[in-house]
């Protein structure tokens, strides 16, 4: 009896001790780490705190300083000597190769914060974890008084489940200003997302400066005057703007993937270059709500001038974006004008193609050869599979996540990024796709196992800007759903729990308040 009582007391003591530890400073990290063990005590940032990092990590040490010093109101010194206490230390360790390029270890004691990784990418994600462990006020851009800058003592080992953790912004239907894009990049990095897919061209406007064809921005970036569209909804990124965004993103472990639509969703081009279509008609650029959602006019696949134009464009795109990928769209390309076009029909006959679907496949493969010649990989919406696809292309699967799709995915031999309308389309209402529904998404179909799962590169949210066209409305459509998808992309499914996620999400809404993001449900 005494032994039983003793065991009960020991159990209760251990439970109370654990609750005590968690009660001090709970671990409120999103995405949830692979392994995290909390212990008693805190590390406190103070004017004596110093940073120690090898030469290769000095930029990351300066980045941490840049994050923290505005709110702290004092400098954190970068020292050439390792202190015994009040120390934040960065290290690279080849033995952590097992965690991959983005994995890291974080050990926090009352004396020291030690962040170790295989590469500096892992160091950066570890810095984001440290940011999340501090009070939210650390993200303010001015000095904050009366806050204890305490980080709970914890041991974390972490790495992502998927290597593609993305967001697509439709910059065509409504132009998204550079500073707004930066705001999203900053928030993406905070939640460890690493791909921004910029949809730069569509029927509603061409948004990228191409030196070879100045008409693409002088004409094709503007709505026709008859529609009296607000000027703030149109515009373009200069090549200097793109270089600035690419550098801003790279500093935050984010790759920007450009998309140049073809062969469909291209009528904005025909406002200046009608000869590249099958009909030769000069078209007016209209807001999405004031015209066809999908136009029948597409690039003429039988016209060599089409490919001369596209290759010249892609040459400049490849030089501007260091991304490994160029997205070529490929979705929703009607074939009615190809069926009636003598040039397109001659192309089908000359190349022994069966029909217009195979003509689109021929089109995509030809473009892919050029993209590959520039050291890039081709990626496109899943219609690029129609008529056949080379094994080296990557598929972005967007169509609904129903039974037929789930059965089809394991049969695809190409790399795949999952972006289904059922869970990942953030232009849809919250009634249709709630944050909880986003969180419930499992990108790997049931029954798919082994090496086949390796072709699932990851997941991506898509935001189309045809309906919600102001910054506050865009914010609401993206947040907090993108935070839920960040955890889907990073955290193993066995560690995900909706109730637990909600308890960690609520405090993170304060981060959105501080950074000026107008999330859905904001009070």
C-alpha positions as CSV (number, residue, x, y, z in Angstrom):
1,X,0.0,0.0,0.0
2,X,2.8,2.4,1.0
3,X,4.6,1.6,-2.3
4,X,1.5,2.3,-4.3
5,X,1.0,5.6,-2.5
6,X,4.6,6.5,-3.1
7,X,4.2,5.8,-6.8
8,X,1.1,7.9,-7.0
9,X,2.9,10.8,-5.3
10,X,5.9,10.5,-7.6
11,X,3.5,10.4,-10.6
12,X,1.6,13.5,-9.4
13,X,4.8,15.3,-8.6
14,X,6.2,14.6,-12.1
15,X,2.9,15.7,-13.7
16,X,2.8,18.9,-11.6
17,X,6.5,19.6,-12.4
18,X,5.8,19.2,-16.2
19,X,2.8,21.5,-15.9
20,X,4.9,24.0,-14.0
21,X,7.6,23.9,-16.7
22,X,5.1,24.4,-19.5
23,X,3.3,27.0,-17.5
24,X,6.4,29.2,-17.4
25,X,6.7,29.8,-21.1
26,X,4.8,27.4,-23.3
27,X,6.4,26.3,-26.6
28,X,4.2,28.1,-29.2
29,X,6.0,27.3,-32.4
30,X,4.4,27.1,-35.9
31,X,5.1,24.8,-37.7
32,X,5.4,22.3,-34.8
33,X,8.9,21.0,-34.6
34,X,9.8,17.3,-35.1
35,X,11.2,17.1,-31.6
36,X,11.0,19.6,-28.7
37,X,11.7,18.9,-25.0
38,X,11.3,21.7,-22.5
39,X,13.2,22.1,-19.2
40,X,13.1,24.5,-16.3
41,X,14.4,28.0,-16.7
42,X,14.8,30.7,-19.3
43,X,17.5,32.5,-21.2
44,X,17.0,36.3,-21.0
45,X,18.2,38.7,-23.6
46,X,19.9,41.7,-22.0
47,X,22.4,44.4,-22.9
48,X,25.3,42.0,-22.1
49,X,24.1,39.4,-24.6
50,X,26.6,38.7,-27.3
51,X,26.6,36.7,-30.5
52,X,29.3,34.4,-31.6
53,X,29.4,33.0,-35.1
54,X,32.1,31.7,-37.6
55,X,32.8,34.0,-40.6
56,X,30.5,32.0,-42.8
57,X,27.5,32.8,-40.5
58,X,28.2,36.5,-39.8
59,X,25.4,37.5,-42.1
60,X,23.0,35.4,-40.1
61,X,24.2,36.8,-36.9
62,X,23.6,40.3,-38.3
63,X,20.2,39.2,-39.5
64,X,19.3,38.2,-35.9
65,X,20.5,41.6,-34.6
66,X,18.3,43.3,-37.2
67,X,15.3,41.3,-36.1
68,X,15.8,42.0,-32.4
69,X,17.4,45.4,-31.8
70,X,14.6,47.7,-32.8
71,X,12.3,46.3,-30.0
72,X,15.2,45.8,-27.5
73,X,16.4,49.3,-27.8
74,X,20.1,48.3,-27.4
75,X,22.8,46.6,-29.4
76,X,23.6,43.0,-29.4
77,X,27.4,42.7,-29.9
78,X,29.0,40.3,-32.3
79,X,32.1,39.1,-30.5
80,X,35.2,37.3,-31.8
81,X,35.4,35.5,-28.4
82,X,32.9,32.9,-27.0
83,X,31.5,34.2,-23.7
84,X,30.6,31.9,-20.8
85,X,27.1,33.2,-20.4
86,X,24.6,35.7,-22.1
87,X,25.6,34.0,-25.3
88,X,23.9,33.3,-28.6
89,X,26.1,30.9,-30.6
90,X,25.7,29.8,-34.2
91,X,27.6,26.7,-35.5
92,X,27.7,24.5,-38.7
93,X,28.1,20.8,-38.2
94,X,28.6,18.2,-41.0
95,X,27.1,15.5,-38.8
96,X,23.7,17.2,-39.1
97,X,23.6,16.4,-42.8
98,X,21.0,13.8,-41.7
99,X,18.6,16.7,-41.1
100,X,19.1,18.0,-44.6
101,X,19.8,21.5,-45.8
102,X,17.0,23.0,-43.8
103,X,17.2,21.1,-40.5
104,X,18.6,22.5,-37.3
105,X,19.3,21.8,-33.6
106,X,18.5,24.4,-31.0
107,X,19.6,24.1,-27.4
108,X,18.6,26.8,-24.9
109,X,19.9,27.0,-21.3
110,X,19.8,29.9,-18.8
111,X,23.4,30.7,-19.9
112,X,23.4,30.1,-23.7
113,X,21.4,29.8,-26.9
114,X,23.2,27.3,-29.2
115,X,21.9,27.0,-32.8
116,X,23.6,24.3,-35.0
117,X,22.8,23.2,-38.5
118,X,24.3,21.6,-41.6
119,X,23.9,24.7,-43.7
120,X,23.0,28.4,-43.2
121,X,19.5,27.6,-44.4
122,X,19.0,25.6,-41.2
123,X,20.5,28.4,-39.2
124,X,17.9,30.8,-40.6
125,X,15.0,28.6,-39.8
126,X,16.4,28.2,-36.3
127,X,16.4,32.0,-35.9
128,X,12.7,32.0,-36.8
129,X,12.1,29.5,-34.0
130,X,14.0,31.7,-31.6
131,X,11.8,34.7,-32.7
132,X,8.7,32.6,-32.1
133,X,9.8,31.6,-28.6
134,X,10.2,35.3,-27.6
135,X,7.3,37.5,-26.7
136,X,5.5,38.8,-29.8
137,X,6.6,42.3,-29.0
138,X,10.1,41.4,-30.3
139,X,8.7,42.0,-33.8
140,X,7.9,45.7,-33.2
141,X,9.9,48.2,-35.1
142,X,10.4,50.6,-32.1
143,X,11.7,50.1,-28.6
144,X,9.4,48.2,-26.2
145,X,9.6,48.9,-22.5
146,X,8.6,46.7,-19.6
147,X,9.0,43.3,-21.4
148,X,11.1,40.4,-20.0
149,X,12.8,39.1,-23.1
150,X,12.8,35.5,-22.0
151,X,13.3,32.4,-24.1
152,X,12.2,29.1,-22.5
153,X,14.9,26.5,-22.0
154,X,14.3,23.9,-24.6
155,X,16.0,21.3,-26.8
156,X,14.7,21.2,-30.4
157,X,15.7,19.0,-33.4
158,X,13.8,19.9,-36.5
159,X,13.6,19.6,-40.2
160,X,10.8,19.9,-42.8
161,X,8.7,17.1,-44.2
162,X,8.5,18.7,-47.7
163,X,11.0,20.8,-49.6
164,X,8.4,22.8,-51.5
165,X,6.3,24.9,-49.1
166,X,4.7,27.5,-51.3
167,X,2.4,30.4,-52.0
168,X,1.3,31.6,-55.4
169,X,0.3,35.2,-55.8
170,X,-1.7,36.2,-58.9
171,X,-0.1,39.6,-59.8
172,X,-1.8,39.7,-63.2
173,X,-5.5,40.1,-62.5
174,X,-4.7,42.7,-59.9
175,X,-1.2,44.1,-59.7
176,X,0.3,43.5,-56.2
177,X,2.8,46.3,-55.2
178,X,6.3,45.5,-54.4
179,X,6.0,46.5,-50.7
180,X,3.0,44.2,-50.3
181,X,4.9,41.3,-51.8
182,X,7.7,42.0,-49.3
183,X,5.2,41.9,-46.4
184,X,4.0,38.5,-47.5
185,X,7.6,37.3,-48.0
186,X,8.4,38.3,-44.4
187,X,5.4,36.5,-43.0
188,X,6.2,33.4,-45.1
189,X,9.7,33.2,-43.7
190,X,8.4,33.6,-40.2
191,X,6.4,30.4,-40.7
192,X,9.1,28.6,-42.6
193,X,7.6,28.7,-46.1
194,X,10.2,28.7,-48.8
195,X,8.7,29.2,-52.3
196,X,6.9,32.3,-53.7
197,X,5.3,31.5,-57.1
198,X,4.6,34.8,-58.9
199,X,1.9,34.5,-61.6
200,X,3.2,37.4,-63.7
201,X,1.1,37.2,-66.9
202,X,-2.5,36.4,-67.7
203,X,-5.4,37.8,-69.7
204,X,-5.7,40.8,-67.3
205,X,-2.1,42.1,-67.7
206,X,1.6,41.5,-68.3
207,X,3.5,42.5,-65.1
208,X,7.1,42.0,-65.9
209,X,9.5,44.4,-67.8
210,X,11.0,42.7,-70.8
211,X,13.7,44.9,-72.4
212,X,13.3,43.2,-75.9
213,X,9.6,44.0,-76.0
214,X,8.8,47.4,-74.2
215,X,5.2,47.1,-75.5
216,X,4.5,44.4,-73.0
217,X,4.6,47.0,-70.2
218,X,3.7,50.2,-72.1
219,X,0.5,48.5,-73.5
220,X,0.0,45.1,-72.1
221,X,0.2,46.0,-68.4
222,X,-2.8,48.4,-68.6
223,X,-6.5,47.8,-68.7
224,X,-8.3,49.3,-71.7
225,X,-9.4,52.8,-70.9
226,X,-13.0,51.9,-71.7
227,X,-13.3,49.9,-68.5
228,X,-12.2,52.8,-66.2
229,X,-10.3,50.5,-64.0
230,X,-8.5,52.1,-61.0
231,X,-4.9,52.8,-61.8
232,X,-3.7,51.0,-58.7
233,X,-5.0,47.7,-60.1
234,X,-2.5,47.8,-63.0
235,X,1.2,48.2,-63.4
236,X,4.3,46.1,-63.7
237,X,7.6,45.2,-62.0
238,X,10.7,46.7,-63.5
239,X,13.7,44.4,-63.8
240,X,15.3,46.3,-60.9
241,X,12.1,45.7,-58.8
242,X,12.5,42.0,-59.5
243,X,16.1,41.9,-58.5
244,X,15.2,43.7,-55.3
245,X,12.4,41.1,-54.6
246,X,14.7,38.2,-55.5
247,X,17.4,39.4,-53.1
248,X,14.8,40.2,-50.3
249,X,13.4,36.7,-50.7
250,X,16.8,35.0,-50.8
251,X,17.8,36.6,-47.5
252,X,14.7,34.8,-46.1
253,X,15.3,31.4,-47.6
254,X,12.6,31.9,-50.2
255,X,12.9,31.1,-53.9
256,X,10.8,33.1,-56.3
257,X,9.4,31.0,-59.1
258,X,8.3,33.1,-62.1
259,X,5.3,32.1,-64.2
260,X,4.9,33.2,-67.9
261,X,1.5,31.7,-69.1
262,X,1.4,29.7,-72.4
263,X,-0.2,28.7,-74.7
264,X,-3.5,30.0,-73.1
265,X,-4.4,32.9,-70.7
266,X,-2.4,35.1,-73.1
267,X,-4.8,37.6,-74.6
268,X,-3.1,40.5,-72.9
269,X,-0.2,39.9,-75.3
270,X,-2.5,40.2,-78.3
271,X,-3.3,43.8,-77.2
272,X,0.2,44.7,-78.6
273,X,1.2,41.6,-80.7
274,X,-2.0,40.3,-82.4
275,X,0.0,38.5,-85.0
276,X,1.0,35.9,-82.4
277,X,-2.6,34.6,-82.1
278,X,-4.4,32.4,-84.7
279,X,-6.9,35.1,-85.6
280,X,-4.7,38.2,-85.7
281,X,-7.3,40.2,-83.7
282,X,-6.2,43.1,-81.5
283,X,-7.8,42.5,-78.1
284,X,-8.8,44.8,-75.2
285,X,-7.5,44.0,-71.7
286,X,-10.4,43.8,-69.4
287,X,-10.9,43.2,-65.6
288,X,-11.8,39.6,-64.9
289,X,-15.4,40.4,-64.0
290,X,-16.0,42.3,-67.2
291,X,-15.2,39.6,-69.8
292,X,-14.6,36.0,-70.4
293,X,-13.0,34.0,-67.5
294,X,-11.2,31.8,-70.0
295,X,-10.5,33.2,-73.5
296,X,-10.5,31.0,-76.6
297,X,-7.6,33.0,-78.1
298,X,-4.2,31.4,-77.5
299,X,-0.7,31.6,-78.9
300,X,-0.6,30.2,-82.4
301,X,1.4,26.9,-82.2
302,X,2.0,26.9,-86.0
303,X,3.7,30.3,-86.1
304,X,7.5,30.3,-85.7
305,X,7.2,34.0,-84.6
306,X,5.4,32.7,-81.5
307,X,8.4,30.7,-80.4
308,X,10.8,33.5,-81.3
309,X,8.8,35.8,-79.0
310,X,8.6,33.3,-76.1
311,X,12.3,32.3,-76.3
312,X,13.3,36.0,-76.1
313,X,11.0,36.5,-73.1
314,X,12.2,33.4,-71.4
315,X,15.8,34.4,-71.9
316,X,15.3,37.5,-69.9
317,X,13.2,35.7,-67.3
318,X,16.0,33.1,-66.8
319,X,18.5,35.9,-66.3
320,X,16.4,37.7,-63.8
321,X,15.3,34.8,-61.6
322,X,17.9,32.5,-60.1
323,X,15.2,29.9,-59.3
324,X,15.7,26.4,-60.5
325,X,12.2,26.5,-62.1
326,X,10.3,28.5,-64.7
327,X,6.6,28.0,-64.6
328,X,4.9,28.1,-68.0
329,X,1.2,27.8,-67.0
330,X,-0.3,25.4,-69.5
331,X,-3.8,25.4,-68.0
332,X,-7.1,26.1,-69.6
333,X,-6.0,26.4,-73.2
334,X,-9.0,26.0,-75.5
335,X,-8.2,24.4,-78.9
336,X,-11.0,25.8,-81.1
337,X,-8.8,28.2,-82.9
338,X,-6.0,25.6,-83.4
339,X,-8.6,23.4,-85.0
340,X,-9.5,26.2,-87.5
341,X,-5.9,27.5,-88.0
342,X,-4.1,26.3,-91.2
343,X,-0.7,26.9,-89.6
344,X,-1.6,24.8,-86.5
345,X,-3.1,22.0,-88.6
346,X,0.1,22.0,-90.7
347,X,2.1,21.7,-87.6
348,X,0.1,18.7,-86.5
349,X,0.5,17.0,-89.9
350,X,4.2,17.8,-90.2
351,X,5.0,16.4,-86.8
352,X,2.8,13.3,-87.0
353,X,0.6,14.4,-84.1
354,X,-2.8,12.9,-83.5
355,X,-4.7,15.9,-82.4
356,X,-4.7,19.3,-80.7
357,X,-3.9,17.8,-77.3
358,X,-0.7,16.4,-78.8
359,X,0.0,19.7,-80.3
360,X,-0.1,21.3,-76.9
361,X,2.2,18.5,-75.7
362,X,4.6,19.3,-78.6
363,X,4.4,23.0,-77.7
364,X,5.3,22.3,-74.1
365,X,8.1,20.0,-74.9
366,X,9.6,22.5,-77.4
367,X,9.5,25.2,-74.7
368,X,10.9,22.8,-72.2
369,X,14.0,22.2,-74.3
370,X,14.6,25.9,-74.4
371,X,14.0,26.3,-70.6
372,X,16.5,23.4,-70.0
373,X,19.0,25.1,-72.2
374,X,19.0,28.0,-69.8
375,X,19.8,25.7,-66.9
376,X,16.2,25.7,-65.6
377,X,13.5,23.1,-65.0
378,X,10.0,23.4,-66.5
379,X,7.0,23.4,-64.2
380,X,3.3,23.8,-65.2
381,X,-0.3,23.2,-64.2
382,X,-1.4,19.7,-64.6
383,X,-2.9,20.2,-68.0
384,X,0.6,20.0,-69.4
385,X,0.2,16.2,-69.0
386,X,-2.5,16.2,-71.7
387,X,-1.2,14.6,-74.8
388,X,2.0,13.4,-73.1
389,X,4.8,15.0,-71.0
390,X,8.5,14.5,-70.7
391,X,9.7,12.9,-67.5
392,X,11.8,15.9,-66.5
393,X,8.9,18.3,-66.2
394,X,7.3,19.1,-62.9
395,X,3.5,19.0,-62.5
396,X,1.6,21.4,-60.3
397,X,-1.6,19.5,-59.6
398,X,-4.5,22.0,-59.1
399,X,-7.7,20.2,-60.0
400,X,-10.1,18.9,-57.3
401,X,-8.9,16.3,-54.7
402,X,-11.5,13.7,-55.5
403,X,-11.3,9.9,-55.6
404,X,-10.3,9.8,-59.2
405,X,-7.4,12.2,-58.6
406,X,-6.2,10.4,-55.5
407,X,-6.0,7.2,-57.6
408,X,-4.3,9.0,-60.4
409,X,-1.5,10.6,-58.5
410,X,0.6,7.5,-57.8
411,X,0.6,6.7,-61.6
412,X,2.3,10.0,-62.5
413,X,6.0,9.6,-63.0
414,X,6.9,13.2,-62.8
415,X,7.7,15.3,-59.7
416,X,4.5,16.9,-58.3
417,X,3.5,19.9,-56.2
418,X,0.1,19.6,-54.7
419,X,-2.2,22.6,-55.0
420,X,-5.8,21.2,-55.2
421,X,-8.8,23.5,-55.3
422,X,-10.3,21.5,-52.5
423,X,-7.9,22.7,-49.9
424,X,-5.4,25.1,-51.4
425,X,-7.3,27.8,-53.3
426,X,-7.3,30.8,-51.1
427,X,-9.5,33.0,-53.3
428,X,-12.3,30.7,-52.2
429,X,-14.4,31.8,-49.2
430,X,-13.7,30.5,-45.7
431,X,-17.1,28.9,-45.8
432,X,-15.9,26.7,-48.6
433,X,-12.3,26.2,-47.4
434,X,-11.9,26.9,-43.7
435,X,-8.6,27.1,-41.9
436,X,-9.5,23.7,-40.3
437,X,-10.1,22.2,-43.7
438,X,-6.7,23.5,-44.9
439,X,-5.1,22.0,-41.8
440,X,-6.7,18.6,-42.5
441,X,-5.1,18.2,-45.9
442,X,-2.8,15.2,-46.5
443,X,-0.7,15.7,-49.7
444,X,0.3,12.1,-50.0
445,X,-2.6,9.9,-51.2
446,X,-3.6,7.0,-49.0
447,X,-1.8,3.8,-50.1
448,X,1.1,5.7,-51.7
449,X,4.3,4.6,-50.1
450,X,8.0,4.0,-50.5
451,X,10.0,5.7,-53.3
452,X,6.8,6.9,-55.0
453,X,6.2,9.4,-52.2
454,X,9.5,11.1,-53.0
455,X,8.1,12.6,-56.1
456,X,5.6,14.6,-54.0
457,X,7.8,17.7,-53.7
458,X,5.3,19.5,-51.4
459,X,2.3,21.8,-51.3
460,X,1.3,25.3,-52.3
461,X,-1.5,27.7,-51.7
462,X,-2.8,29.6,-54.7
463,X,-4.3,33.1,-54.4
464,X,-6.1,34.4,-57.5
465,X,-6.7,38.2,-57.4
466,X,-9.8,38.4,-59.6
467,X,-12.3,39.1,-56.7
468,X,-10.4,40.3,-53.7
469,X,-8.4,43.2,-55.1
470,X,-7.3,45.4,-52.1
471,X,-4.5,44.7,-49.7
472,X,-6.7,44.2,-46.6
473,X,-9.0,41.7,-48.5
474,X,-5.9,39.8,-49.9
475,X,-4.6,39.6,-46.3
476,X,-7.8,38.1,-45.1
477,X,-7.9,35.5,-47.8
478,X,-4.3,34.4,-47.1
479,X,-4.2,34.6,-43.3
480,X,-4.6,32.5,-41.2
481,X,-5.1,29.8,-43.8
482,X,-1.5,30.0,-45.0
483,X,-0.2,29.4,-41.5
484,X,-2.2,26.2,-41.3
485,X,-0.7,25.1,-44.7
486,X,2.8,26.0,-43.4
487,X,2.4,23.3,-40.7
488,X,0.9,20.8,-43.2
489,X,4.1,21.3,-45.4
490,X,6.6,21.1,-42.5
491,X,5.3,18.8,-39.8
492,X,4.9,15.1,-39.9
493,X,1.2,14.1,-40.0
494,X,1.5,12.1,-36.8
495,X,2.4,15.2,-34.9
496,X,-0.4,17.4,-36.2
497,X,-3.5,18.0,-34.1
498,X,-6.1,20.7,-34.9
499,X,-6.9,21.5,-31.3
500,X,-3.2,21.8,-30.4
501,X,-2.6,23.9,-33.5
502,X,-5.4,26.3,-32.6
503,X,-3.8,26.8,-29.2
504,X,-0.6,27.8,-30.9
505,X,-2.2,29.9,-33.6
506,X,-4.1,32.3,-31.3
507,X,-0.9,33.9,-29.9
508,X,0.6,34.2,-33.4
509,X,-2.3,36.4,-34.5
510,X,-0.6,39.1,-32.4
511,X,2.4,38.8,-34.7
512,X,0.1,39.5,-37.6
513,X,-1.3,42.5,-35.8
514,X,2.2,43.9,-35.2
515,X,3.2,43.4,-38.8
516,X,0.0,45.0,-40.2
517,X,-1.6,41.9,-41.7
518,X,-5.4,42.1,-41.7
519,X,-6.3,38.4,-41.2
520,X,-9.7,36.9,-41.4
521,X,-11.7,37.1,-38.2
522,X,-9.6,40.0,-36.8
523,X,-11.5,41.8,-34.0
